[in-house]
C-alpha cells in the first residue's frame, strides 16, 4: 500500500483527533520538532487516500517525498 508523509500543526492534530477519529487511527507517528513559519508540526505517515482526505479538509500538508 502506498504511503504519504503528512505534517500536522498543533491545531490540525487536535482537530483530526477530536473530529475525525477514524482518520486519526490511520496515521502513524514519525517524529516531532519541525518548526517552520512559527508553526510547530508533527510528522505522520498514512495512506494516500487518508492524506488526500485530510488535505482536502485543510487539516494537513503533504510532504514531497521526491517521487518521480
C-alpha positions as CSV (number, residue, x, y, z in Angstrom):
1,X,0.0,0.0,0.0
2,X,1.3,3.4,-0.9
3,X,2.1,5.8,1.9
4,X,2.5,9.5,2.2
5,X,4.2,11.6,4.9
6,X,2.0,14.4,6.3
7,X,2.6,17.3,8.6
8,X,0.1,18.4,11.2
9,X,0.2,21.6,13.2
10,X,-1.0,21.6,16.8
11,X,-4.5,22.8,15.9
12,X,-4.7,20.4,12.9
13,X,-3.6,17.5,15.0
14,X,-6.2,18.2,17.8
15,X,-8.9,18.8,15.2
16,X,-8.2,15.4,13.5
17,X,-8.1,13.6,16.8
18,X,-11.4,15.1,18.1
19,X,-13.5,15.3,15.0
20,X,-12.2,12.6,12.7
21,X,-11.0,9.7,14.9
22,X,-11.5,7.2,12.0
23,X,-8.8,9.1,10.0
24,X,-6.7,9.7,13.1
25,X,-6.3,6.0,13.8
26,X,-4.8,5.6,10.3
27,X,-2.0,8.0,11.0
28,X,1.3,6.6,12.3
29,X,3.6,9.0,14.3
30,X,7.1,9.5,12.8
31,X,8.7,12.4,14.6
32,X,8.2,15.9,16.1
33,X,10.0,19.2,16.4
34,X,9.7,20.7,13.0
35,X,9.5,24.4,13.2
36,X,8.5,26.4,10.1
37,X,7.0,29.9,9.9
38,X,6.4,29.9,13.7
39,X,4.3,26.7,13.5
40,X,5.4,23.6,15.3
41,X,4.4,20.4,13.5
42,X,4.4,16.7,13.8
43,X,5.1,14.2,11.0
44,X,2.9,11.1,10.4
45,X,2.7,8.5,7.7
46,X,-0.6,7.4,6.3
47,X,-2.2,6.0,3.2
48,X,-2.5,8.2,0.1
49,X,-6.3,8.2,0.5
50,X,-6.2,9.4,4.1
51,X,-3.6,12.0,3.3
52,X,-5.7,13.4,0.4
53,X,-8.9,13.4,2.5
54,X,-7.1,15.4,5.3
55,X,-5.5,17.7,2.8
56,X,-8.9,18.4,1.1
57,X,-10.3,19.4,4.5
58,X,-7.3,21.7,5.1
59,X,-6.1,19.5,8.1
60,X,-2.6,18.7,6.9
61,X,0.2,19.3,4.4
62,X,1.6,16.5,2.3
63,X,5.4,16.4,2.2
64,X,7.1,16.0,-1.1
65,X,9.0,12.7,-0.9
66,X,10.9,13.2,-4.1
67,X,9.0,10.6,-6.1
68,X,9.1,11.0,-9.8
